[in-house]
Amino acid sequence: AKDIADLGSLKEAARIFVP
């Protein structure tokens, strides 16, 4: 369950890092 939450957070972070 934590892996899924981390993945979502990572995706959001990637979106911020990548314009």
C-alpha positions as CSV (number, residue, x, y, z in Angstrom):
1,A,0.0,0.0,0.0
2,K,2.8,2.4,0.9
3,D,4.5,1.6,-2.5
4,I,1.4,2.8,-4.3
5,A,1.3,6.0,-2.4
6,D,5.0,6.6,-2.9
7,L,4.5,5.9,-6.7
8,G,1.8,8.5,-6.9
9,S,3.9,11.0,-5.1
10,L,6.8,10.3,-7.3
11,K,4.7,10.7,-10.4
12,E,3.5,14.1,-9.1
13,A,7.0,15.1,-8.3
14,A,8.2,14.1,-11.8
15,R,5.4,16.2,-13.3
16,I,6.7,19.2,-11.4
17,F,10.3,18.5,-12.3
18,V,9.4,18.0,-16.0
19,P,7.7,21.0,-17.6
